[in-house]
Amino acid sequence: MICLEAPYFNLNRILLQSTALWPFQQSKLVQLHFIINWTVLMVAIICQITTFSTSQFTPKFFLKVFSGVLFLIVLVVHYSSFRFNITILKDLMGQLHCACTKLRDKNEIAIIQKYGRNAKRYTAALLVVFFILESIFWASQIIIPYLDDVTPINGCRPHRLQIAVEYFIDQQKYYYVILLHMNAAIFIGVLTFLAMGTLMIAYLQHTCGMFTIACYRIEHAMEINILKNISLNNEFSISKKIVNAVNIHREAMKLSEDLITRFDTMYFCLTVLVVITMSLNLFQIFQILTSEENIIEATVPTVTVLVLILYVFFANFFGQNVIDHNNEVYAAAYNIRWYMCPLRIQRLILLLLQRKAREFQLTCGGLFVASFECFATLAKATMSYFTVMHSAR
């Protein structure tokens, strides 16, 4: 037996609790936690938009503000969608829990535990990357006011935020307060990306484990000693194992599809917003690098692009992983000695193979299929928009 309270879900639970998104403990304190986080994000967006009312409008300034606002909107849409659909998330995790607790064979439990450990490793690795990027981001903004010790200038170097914001207060006097708020907003949003992203990884890794269990059941449906003498009892045993393999395969497909279809609108909107945001930030990075501006100004758009690229890559990577594991089930059905089985069992295997006629894919909005091909398409679209902006400037 295996359940969602296993040790390799500890990191996911901690991350989700830190963002008020753990679906199994929704107290009033957790709701207050969400309201505070959401307010911090929304205020950050508003304070960036208000810069248009106090600063001179130029295409370059518009690009800087709009790219930052879009990134925060991506974070808010992602955070709000999962929070407002917390019941759906709880239901999905409950279904996964029920599917896992049905396992009784020790080899099948070992398979699902292996995938659980893989999910924990992915979570830990991404957590390390997250803290490295956050440390670079914070450090690059904190050390700027002290650069006079290295490159002295006449007078005192003014405190300057890398993000254009307007709080209608003295930004020099309250520099660190403003810096703390903006960084806290980005930290909360990206942490939510990480928390939900790694939970989706763990979820899909378990469904991949179920596909592997389906392969295991098919491959072990007929032992050599059974093939030598297929009696009525042996035929019933083989049929039962094939049926069990079909059932868990169908359940794995259902769990994978439910995850995408329940959040289909959110994923579609996020995909479109992410492509636009990456294009704008890439163009901003290009402008900074090709002008005489301080290269440190490229820190924010660079971190933004890295976060979004990682998110898109892993979303498509694990979507492709599900497709590959599903294909392995059909490969296992093809490779067994089905021709030595009784006609009734051959018909069962044929029913399983007929599913191959309908390609199983995790589709978002009926347009984007989570796969390496989709990642390449999104990267190409991003570069195309970047090229258009570069040629039109």
KABEL-V360772 format. One record per residue. RES is the residue in three letters. SS is DSSP state (@ for helix, = for strand, . for the rest). OMEGA is omega in radians with two decimals (NA if undefined). NEAR is the number of other ideal C-beta (glycine too) atoms within 12 Angstrom. Layout:
<<RES & SS & OMEGA & NEAR> <RES & SS & OMEGA & NEAR>>
This chain:
<<MET & . & 3.12 & 19> <ILE & . & -3.13 & 33> <CYS & . & -3.07 & 24> <LEU & . & 3.09 & 33> <GLU & . & 3.13 & 17> <ALA & . & -3.06 & 27> <PRO & @ & -3.08 & 16> <TYR & @ & 3.00 & 31> <PHE & @ & -3.08 & 34> <ASN & @ & -3.12 & 23> <LEU & @ & 3.12 & 31> <ASN & @ & -3.13 & 42> <ARG & @ & 3.14 & 27> <ILE & @ & 3.14 & 21> <LEU & @ & -3.13 & 32> <LEU & @ & 3.09 & 39> <GLN & @ & 3.14 & 25> <SER & @ & 3.12 & 24> <THR & . & 3.11 & 39> <ALA & . & -3.10 & 32> <LEU & . & 3.08 & 43> <TRP & . & -2.92 & 30> <PRO & . & -3.02 & 30> <PHE & . & 3.13 & 23> <GLN & . & -3.06 & 17> <GLN & . & 3.11 & 21> <SER & . & 3.09 & 13> <LYS & @ & 3.10 & 11> <LEU & @ & 3.10 & 13> <VAL & @ & 3.10 & 23> <GLN & @ & 3.07 & 18> <LEU & @ & 3.09 & 14> <HIS & @ & 3.12 & 24> <PHE & @ & -3.11 & 30> <ILE & @ & 3.13 & 18> <ILE & @ & 3.14 & 19> <ASN & @ & -3.10 & 32> <TRP & @ & 3.12 & 32> <THR & @ & 3.11 & 21> <VAL & @ & 3.14 & 31> <LEU & @ & -3.10 & 38> <MET & @ & 3.11 & 26> <VAL & @ & 3.11 & 25> <ALA & @ & 3.11 & 39> <ILE & @ & -3.12 & 32> <ILE & @ & -3.11 & 25> <CYS & @ & 3.05 & 32> <GLN & @ & -3.13 & 38> <ILE & @ & -3.09 & 24> <THR & . & 3.11 & 20> <THR & @ & 3.13 & 29> <PHE & @ & -3.11 & 21> <SER & @ & -3.07 & 14> <THR & @ & -3.10 & 19> <SER & . & 3.11 & 18> <GLN & . & -3.09 & 12> <PHE & . & 3.01 & 16> <THR & . & 3.12 & 14> <PRO & @ & -3.14 & 17> <LYS & @ & 3.12 & 22> <PHE & @ & 3.11 & 20> <PHE & @ & 3.14 & 23> <LEU & @ & -3.12 & 30> <LYS & @ & -3.10 & 36> <VAL & @ & -3.05 & 34> <PHE & @ & 3.12 & 30> <SER & @ & 3.10 & 39> <GLY & @ & 3.12 & 37> <VAL & @ & -3.14 & 35> <LEU & @ & 3.13 & 33> <PHE & @ & 3.11 & 44> <LEU & @ & 3.08 & 39> <ILE & @ & 3.07 & 31> <VAL & @ & -3.14 & 40> <LEU & @ & -3.12 & 42> <VAL & @ & 3.12 & 35> <VAL & @ & 3.13 & 34> <HIS & @ & -3.10 & 42> <TYR & @ & -3.07 & 38> <SER & @ & -3.10 & 30> <SER & @ & 3.14 & 28> <PHE & @ & -3.12 & 38> <ARG & @ & -3.11 & 33> <PHE & @ & 3.07 & 20> <ASN & . & -3.09 & 24> <ILE & @ & 3.12 & 29> <THR & @ & 3.09 & 16> <ILE & @ & 3.12 & 22> <LEU & @ & 3.11 & 32> <LYS & @ & 3.13 & 24> <ASP & @ & 3.13 & 19> <LEU & @ & 3.13 & 35> <MET & @ & 3.07 & 34> <GLY & @ & 3.10 & 21> <GLN & @ & 3.10 & 28> <LEU & @ & 3.11 & 42> <HIS & @ & -3.14 & 26> <CYS & @ & -3.14 & 21> <ALA & @ & -3.12 & 36> <CYS & @ & -3.10 & 38> <THR & @ & 3.08 & 20> <LYS & . & -3.09 & 22> <LEU & . & 3.13 & 31> <ARG & . & 3.14 & 14> <ASP & . & -3.06 & 20> <LYS & @ & 3.12 & 13> <ASN & @ & 3.11 & 19> <GLU & @ & 3.08 & 31> <ILE & @ & 3.10 & 24> <ALA & @ & 3.12 & 18> <ILE & @ & -3.09 & 31> <ILE & @ & 3.09 & 42> <GLN & @ & 3.10 & 28> <LYS & @ & 3.13 & 24> <TYR & @ & 3.06 & 37> <GLY & @ & 3.09 & 38> <ARG & @ & 3.08 & 25> <ASN & @ & 3.13 & 26> <ALA & @ & 3.13 & 39> <LYS & @ & 3.11 & 30> <ARG & @ & 3.09 & 20> <TYR & @ & -3.13 & 33> <THR & @ & -3.13 & 35> <ALA & @ & -3.13 & 24> <ALA & @ & 3.14 & 20> <LEU & @ & 3.10 & 36> <LEU & @ & 3.10 & 28> <VAL & @ & 3.11 & 16> <VAL & @ & 3.14 & 27> <PHE & @ & -3.11 & 33> <PHE & @ & 3.08 & 19> <ILE & @ & 3.13 & 18> <LEU & @ & 3.13 & 31> <GLU & @ & 3.14 & 28> <SER & @ & 3.11 & 18> <ILE & @ & -3.10 & 21> <PHE & @ & 3.13 & 31> <TRP & @ & -3.07 & 25> <ALA & @ & -3.10 & 18> <SER & @ & -3.13 & 27> <GLN & @ & -3.11 & 31> <ILE & @ & -3.04 & 22> <ILE & . & -3.08 & 21> <ILE & @ & -3.13 & 27> <PRO & @ & -3.10 & 21> <TYR & @ & -3.12 & 15> <LEU & @ & 3.10 & 20> <ASP & @ & 3.14 & 16> <ASP & @ & -3.10 & 11> <VAL & . & -3.14 & 11> <THR & . & -3.06 & 12> <PRO & . & 3.07 & 11> <ILE & . & 3.11 & 11> <ASN & . & -3.12 & 7> <GLY & . & -3.11 & 7> <CYS & . & 3.11 & 13> <ARG & . & -3.13 & 20> <PRO & . & 3.05 & 16> <HIS & . & -3.09 & 24> <ARG & . & 3.09 & 22> <LEU & . & 3.08 & 37> <GLN & . & 3.10 & 35> <ILE & . & -3.14 & 37> <ALA & . & -3.13 & 35> <VAL & . & 3.09 & 38> <GLU & . & -3.14 & 24> <TYR & . & -3.10 & 27> <PHE & . & 3.02 & 14> <ILE & . & 3.14 & 16> <ASP & . & -3.06 & 13> <GLN & . & 3.08 & 25> <GLN & . & -3.11 & 18> <LYS & . & -3.09 & 12> <TYR & . & -3.08 & 18> <TYR & @ & -3.06 & 25> <TYR & @ & 3.06 & 20> <VAL & @ & 3.12 & 20> <ILE & @ & 3.12 & 31> <LEU & @ & 3.14 & 31> <LEU & @ & -3.11 & 20> <HIS & @ & -3.11 & 30> <MET & @ & 3.12 & 38> <ASN & @ & 3.09 & 32> <ALA & @ & 3.12 & 25> <ALA & @ & 3.13 & 37> <ILE & @ & 3.13 & 39> <PHE & @ & -3.13 & 32> <ILE & @ & -3.12 & 35> <GLY & @ & -3.12 & 40> <VAL & @ & 3.08 & 38> <LEU & @ & 3.06 & 36> <THR & @ & 3.03 & 39> <PHE & @ & -3.10 & 42> <LEU & @ & -3.09 & 41> <ALA & @ & -3.11 & 39> <MET & @ & 3.12 & 45> <GLY & @ & 3.14 & 40> <THR & @ & 3.05 & 42> <LEU & @ & 3.09 & 41> <MET & @ & 3.08 & 46> <ILE & @ & 3.13 & 41> <ALA & @ & -3.14 & 42> <TYR & @ & -3.11 & 42> <LEU & @ & 3.07 & 43> <GLN & @ & 3.09 & 42> <HIS & @ & 3.08 & 51> <THR & @ & 3.04 & 46> <CYS & @ & 3.06 & 41> <GLY & @ & 3.11 & 42> <MET & @ & 3.05 & 45> <PHE & @ & 3.12 & 40> <THR & @ & 3.08 & 37> <ILE & @ & 3.08 & 43> <ALA & @ & 3.07 & 42> <CYS & @ & -3.13 & 34> <TYR & @ & -3.12 & 31> <ARG & @ & 3.12 & 34> <ILE & @ & -3.09 & 38> <GLU & @ & -3.11 & 25> <HIS & . & 3.12 & 24> <ALA & . & -3.10 & 37> <MET & . & 3.06 & 36> <GLU & . & -3.08 & 18> <ILE & @ & -3.09 & 11> <ASN & @ & 3.09 & 11> <ILE & @ & -3.10 & 24> <LEU & @ & -3.13 & 21> <LYS & @ & -3.08 & 12> <ASN & . & -3.10 & 14> <ILE & . & 3.08 & 25> <SER & . & 3.14 & 14> <LEU & @ & 3.13 & 12> <ASN & @ & 3.12 & 12> <ASN & @ & 3.10 & 23> <GLU & @ & 3.11 & 25> <PHE & @ & 3.14 & 19> <SER & @ & 3.12 & 23> <ILE & @ & 3.14 & 34> <SER & @ & -3.13 & 28> <LYS & @ & -3.14 & 20> <LYS & @ & 3.10 & 32> <ILE & @ & 3.11 & 38> <VAL & @ & 3.11 & 25> <ASN & @ & 3.11 & 29> <ALA & @ & 3.11 & 39> <VAL & @ & -3.12 & 33> <ASN & @ & -3.11 & 23> <ILE & @ & 3.05 & 36> <HIS & @ & 3.11 & 40> <ARG & @ & 3.14 & 25> <GLU & @ & 3.10 & 28> <ALA & @ & 3.10 & 40> <MET & @ & -3.12 & 33> <LYS & @ & 3.14 & 23> <LEU & @ & -3.14 & 37> <SER & @ & -3.12 & 39> <GLU & @ & -3.14 & 28> <ASP & @ & -3.13 & 26> <LEU & @ & -3.10 & 41> <ILE & @ & -3.06 & 35> <THR & @ & 3.14 & 22> <ARG & @ & -3.13 & 28> <PHE & . & -3.03 & 33> <ASP & @ & -3.11 & 25> <THR & @ & -3.14 & 19> <MET & @ & -3.11 & 32> <TYR & @ & 3.13 & 39> <PHE & @ & 3.12 & 23> <CYS & @ & 3.13 & 24> <LEU & @ & -3.12 & 38> <THR & @ & 3.13 & 39> <VAL & @ & -3.13 & 27> <LEU & @ & -3.12 & 31> <VAL & @ & 3.13 & 42> <VAL & @ & 3.14 & 35> <ILE & @ & -3.12 & 30> <THR & @ & 3.13 & 39> <MET & @ & 3.13 & 41> <SER & @ & -3.14 & 35> <LEU & @ & -3.12 & 38> <ASN & @ & 3.05 & 39> <LEU & @ & 3.12 & 35> <PHE & @ & 3.10 & 35> <GLN & @ & 3.10 & 42> <ILE & @ & 3.14 & 31> <PHE & @ & 3.13 & 25> <GLN & @ & -3.13 & 28> <ILE & @ & -3.09 & 26> <LEU & @ & -3.11 & 18> <THR & @ & 3.10 & 14> <SER & . & -3.12 & 15> <GLU & . & -3.14 & 9> <GLU & . & 3.08 & 20> <ASN & . & -3.08 & 17> <ILE & @ & 3.12 & 18> <ILE & @ & 3.11 & 26> <GLU & @ & -3.12 & 26> <ALA & @ & -3.08 & 28> <THR & @ & -3.08 & 33> <VAL & @ & 3.12 & 36> <PRO & @ & 3.12 & 39> <THR & @ & 3.10 & 29> <VAL & @ & 3.11 & 36> <THR & @ & -3.14 & 39> <VAL & @ & 3.14 & 34> <LEU & @ & 3.14 & 29> <VAL & @ & -3.09 & 40> <LEU & @ & 3.11 & 40> <ILE & @ & 3.12 & 27> <LEU & @ & -3.12 & 30> <TYR & @ & -3.13 & 41> <VAL & @ & -3.12 & 39> <PHE & @ & -3.10 & 28> <PHE & @ & 3.08 & 32> <ALA & @ & -3.14 & 39> <ASN & @ & 3.12 & 33> <PHE & @ & -3.11 & 30> <PHE & @ & 2.97 & 40> <GLY & @ & 3.07 & 38> <GLN & @ & 3.12 & 26> <ASN & @ & 3.10 & 33> <VAL & @ & 3.13 & 41> <ILE & @ & -3.12 & 31> <ASP & @ & 3.13 & 25> <HIS & @ & 3.09 & 34> <ASN & @ & 3.13 & 38> <ASN & @ & 3.12 & 26> <GLU & @ & 3.11 & 29> <VAL & @ & 3.14 & 40> <TYR & @ & 3.08 & 31> <ALA & @ & 3.11 & 21> <ALA & @ & 3.13 & 32> <ALA & @ & 3.10 & 35> <TYR & @ & -2.97 & 20> <ASN & @ & 3.12 & 18> <ILE & . & -3.11 & 32> <ARG & . & -3.09 & 22> <TRP & @ & -3.10 & 28> <TYR & @ & 3.12 & 15> <MET & @ & -3.12 & 22> <CYS & . & 3.01 & 28> <PRO & . & -3.06 & 24> <LEU & @ & -3.12 & 15> <ARG & @ & -3.14 & 20> <ILE & @ & 3.09 & 35> <GLN & @ & 3.12 & 23> <ARG & @ & 3.10 & 18> <LEU & @ & 3.14 & 31> <ILE & @ & 3.12 & 36> <LEU & @ & 3.10 & 22> <LEU & @ & 3.10 & 22> <LEU & @ & -3.09 & 36> <LEU & @ & -3.14 & 26> <GLN & @ & 3.10 & 14> <ARG & @ & -3.12 & 21> <LYS & @ & 3.14 & 21> <ALA & @ & 3.08 & 11> <ARG & . & -3.09 & 12> <GLU & . & 3.14 & 15> <PHE & . & -3.12 & 31> <GLN & . & 3.05 & 26> <LEU & . & -3.01 & 40> <THR & = & -3.13 & 25> <CYS & = & 3.11 & 32> <GLY & . & -3.13 & 21> <GLY & . & -3.06 & 15> <LEU & . & -3.09 & 19> <PHE & = & 3.09 & 31> <VAL & = & -3.12 & 28> <ALA & . & -3.10 & 39> <SER & . & 3.09 & 30> <PHE & @ & 3.12 & 22> <GLU & @ & 3.11 & 18> <CYS & @ & 3.11 & 31> <PHE & @ & 3.11 & 29> <ALA & @ & 3.13 & 18> <THR & @ & 3.13 & 21> <LEU & @ & 3.10 & 36> <ALA & @ & 3.12 & 25> <LYS & @ & 3.12 & 17> <ALA & @ & 3.11 & 25> <THR & @ & -3.13 & 31> <MET & @ & 3.12 & 21> <SER & @ & 3.11 & 19> <TYR & @ & 3.10 & 25> <PHE & @ & 3.14 & 31> <THR & @ & 3.12 & 17> <VAL & @ & 3.14 & 17> <MET & @ & -3.14 & 26> <HIS & @ & -3.12 & 20> <SER & @ & -3.08 & 11> <ALA & @ & -3.06 & 10> <ARG & . & NA & 16>>
